[in-house]
Structures are given as C-alpha cells and as structure tokens.
Amino acid sequence: MVKIIDYRTRSNDQGKEFNVLIVQGGVEPIKSRTTGKVYFSTRTASVPSTFDEDTCKQLIGTSFEGKVAKVPCEPYDYTFKETGETVELLFRYEYVNEELDMTEKHLIPEDEVL
C-alpha cells in the first residue's frame, strides 16, 4: 500500500505547469552500512497527475494498492540538504502497481487479429 502525503507543482520542458502527487510506501527495516544497526524508513516517489491543486489537496491521506520501488536509472548527482554532500546515484524511487502492470501485459493490441 502507498499513501498520498503531499503534492508539488512542477514545469515540463515547454514551461507548462502540472501537479505531482508525493506517495509514500510502508515502513521497512534497513541496516546501516556504517554502524550495522537497524533503523526504520519509508520510500517516497512523485507521480505526475492531471489533477488541479484543489483536487491534489483533497487526495492527501488517500491510500491505494502499489509500492514505491528502487528502479535503476542513468547516473545523476544528488546533494543532501542537511550536509551539502553530493553523491552520484544510479537509481530512483518510482511508484509501481504490479496488478496494473500484469493487466497491461495480457492486453491484446487493437491492431492484432485473432
């Protein structure tokens, strides 16, 4: 399950604004590489939407099926706000709904003849 915890307004390459919903997955245990101790965290991701600002506000707190997964991507630099340290990352977090993915895999294209 994921929960909508916030929204943000962003701009595309043409300067057109749109809203993204910020979704958060469930709590998961993670083991620190530095100390070896376990701590709890959650993953968050932003998902583009067609909703206006009022609708986005109303959706905060809504839960639905899916998860936030770690997905490989092209390398990019990320700067931690707290420390100013910059690191290169090879992944991003993305909303995934396995049921929706499974349904799409079983659809027959309209132009395919049976």
C-alpha positions in Angstrom: 0.0 0.0 0.0 1.0 3.6 -0.6 -0.4 6.8 0.8 -0.5 10.2 -0.8 1.3 12.5 1.7 1.7 15.7 -0.4 1.8 17.3 -3.8 4.0 19.7 -5.7 3.7 21.9 -8.8 6.3 21.3 -11.5 7.0 22.6 -15.0 7.7 20.5 -18.1 10.3 21.3 -20.8 7.8 23.7 -22.5 7.2 25.6 -19.2 3.7 24.2 -18.8 2.9 23.6 -15.1 1.4 20.3 -13.8 1.0 18.7 -10.3 2.7 15.6 -9.0 1.4 13.6 -6.1 4.0 12.6 -3.5 3.4 9.0 -2.4 5.0 7.1 0.5 5.3 3.3 0.9 5.2 1.3 4.1 7.7 1.3 6.9 10.7 -1.0 6.2 13.7 -2.0 8.3 17.1 -1.0 6.9 20.6 -2.0 8.2 23.1 0.9 8.4 26.3 0.2 6.4 28.2 2.5 8.8 27.0 1.2 12.2 25.4 -2.1 11.4 22.3 -1.1 13.4 18.8 -1.4 12.1 16.6 1.6 11.6 13.2 2.2 10.0 12.5 4.3 7.0 10.0 4.7 4.1 10.4 5.3 0.4 8.8 8.2 -1.3 8.2 9.0 -5.0 6.5 11.6 -7.1 3.8 10.6 -9.6 2.6 13.0 -12.3 -1.1 13.7 -12.3 -3.8 15.6 -14.3 -5.3 17.0 -11.1 -5.7 20.7 -10.2 -4.3 22.0 -6.9 -7.6 21.7 -5.0 -8.0 18.0 -6.0 -4.4 17.3 -5.0 -5.1 18.8 -1.6 -8.2 16.7 -1.2 -6.3 13.5 -2.1 -3.7 13.8 0.7 -4.2 10.9 3.1 -5.7 8.6 0.4 -4.2 5.0 0.4 -4.2 2.6 -2.5 -2.5 -0.6 -3.8 1.1 -0.5 -5.0 4.5 0.2 -3.6 7.5 2.5 -4.0 10.3 0.6 -5.6 14.0 1.3 -6.2 14.5 1.4 -10.0 17.8 1.6 -11.9 18.4 4.8 -14.0 21.1 6.8 -15.6 23.6 8.2 -13.1 22.9 11.7 -11.6 24.2 13.8 -8.8 22.2 14.3 -5.6 23.0 16.8 -2.9 21.9 16.2 0.7 20.2 19.4 2.0 21.4 18.7 5.6 25.1 18.3 4.9 25.7 19.8 1.4 27.4 16.5 0.4 26.9 15.5 -3.2 26.8 11.8 -4.3 26.2 10.1 -7.6 23.1 7.9 -7.7 22.3 5.1 -10.1 18.6 4.6 -9.0 15.4 6.5 -8.3 12.3 5.6 -6.4 9.2 5.0 -8.5 5.5 4.1 -7.8 4.8 0.5 -9.0 1.5 -1.2 -9.2 2.1 -4.9 -10.1 -1.6 -5.6 -10.7 -1.8 -2.8 -13.3 1.4 -4.0 -14.9 0.1 -7.6 -15.1 -3.2 -6.5 -16.7 -1.3 -4.4 -19.4 0.9 -7.4 -20.3 -2.2 -9.5 -21.0 -4.0 -7.0 -23.3 -4.1 -7.7 -27.0 -3.3 -4.7 -29.2 -6.3 -3.4 -31.1 -4.5 -3.9 -34.5 -3.7 -7.6 -33.7 -6.0 -10.1 -35.4 -7.0 -13.2 -33.5 
